[in-house]
Amino acid sequence: MSENSRILIVEDEPVGQIVITGMLSNLGYKADMASSGIDAIRLCEERHYDIVFMDCLMPGMDGFEATTKIREIEARTQRPKASTIIALTAKALTGDREHCLSAGMDEYLAKPLEMQQLKEILLKHMPEGN
């Protein structure tokens, strides 16, 4: 894994933060952490992330609104490559995946996460060599 890879986890629940951070660490990745949609927007204004793992259901600003704002930042700053935003949700209801994709997210993972799913997402979306 490259030191240049940039991953952001947006998760309001401490247990969820520990779980995904640990899983990424086991796969050789480090990540920045945002505990709210507002924090995620601030971090995405400051730097580009290759992958953003976005919890959908957070108090205040949910992951859908945060994703919309991040996409606006990317358009405004004309970044050469948009971040891949992966929806994380405990809700796995019919139509949820489509809702996530229509909000500007690129992929959808239901909680609890499985290591193999996480690994496949990283292999699919991480820039080569990272």
Backbone hydrogen bonds, N-H to C=O, Kabsch-Sander energy under -0.5 kcal/mol:
donor,donor_aa,acceptor,acceptor_aa,energy
5,S,2,S,-1.1
7,I,5,S,-0.5
8,L,51,I,-2.3
9,I,32,D,-2.5
10,V,8,L,-0.5
10,V,53,F,-3.3
11,E,9,I,-0.6
11,E,34,A,-2.2
17,Q,13,E,-2.3
18,I,14,P,-2.2
19,V,15,V,-2.5
20,I,16,G,-2.4
21,T,17,Q,-2.1
22,G,18,I,-2.4
23,M,19,V,-2.4
24,L,20,I,-2.6
25,S,21,T,-2.4
26,N,22,G,-2.3
27,L,23,M,-1.1
28,G,25,S,-1.6
29,Y,24,L,-2.8
32,D,7,I,-2.8
34,A,9,I,-2.8
37,G,61,M,-0.7
40,A,36,S,-2.1
41,I,37,G,-2.2
42,R,38,I,-2.1
43,L,39,D,-2.4
44,C,40,A,-2.5
45,E,41,I,-1.7
46,E,42,R,-1.4
47,R,43,L,-1.8
50,D,6,R,-1.7
51,I,6,R,-1.8
52,V,84,T,-3.0
53,F,8,L,-3.1
54,M,52,V,-0.8
54,M,86,I,-3.1
55,D,10,V,-2.4
55,D,53,F,-0.6
56,C,88,L,-2.4
58,M,56,C,-0.9
61,M,59,P,-0.9
62,D,60,G,-0.7
63,G,56,C,-1.8
64,F,56,C,-0.6
66,A,62,D,-2.3
67,T,63,G,-2.1
68,T,64,F,-2.0
69,K,65,E,-2.2
70,I,66,A,-2.5
71,R,67,T,-2.6
72,E,68,T,-1.7
73,I,69,K,-2.2
74,E,70,I,-2.5
75,A,71,R,-2.0
76,R,72,E,-2.6
77,T,73,I,-2.7
78,Q,74,E,-0.8
79,R,74,E,-1.4
84,T,50,D,-2.4
85,I,83,S,-0.7
86,I,52,V,-3.3
86,I,84,T,-0.6
87,A,85,I,-0.6
87,A,107,E,-2.7
88,L,54,M,-3.1
89,T,109,L,-1.8
92,A,90,A,-0.5
96,D,93,L,-2.1
99,H,95,G,-2.2
100,C,96,D,-2.5
101,L,97,R,-2.4
102,S,98,E,-2.6
103,A,99,H,-1.2
104,G,101,L,-1.3
105,M,100,C,-2.1
106,D,85,I,-3.0
107,E,85,I,-1.5
109,L,87,A,-2.9
111,K,89,T,-2.7
118,L,114,E,-2.3
119,K,115,M,-2.6
120,E,116,Q,-2.3
121,I,117,Q,-2.3
122,L,118,L,-2.4
123,L,119,K,-2.5
124,K,120,E,-2.1
125,H,121,I,-2.3
126,M,122,L,-2.6
130,N,127,P,-2.0
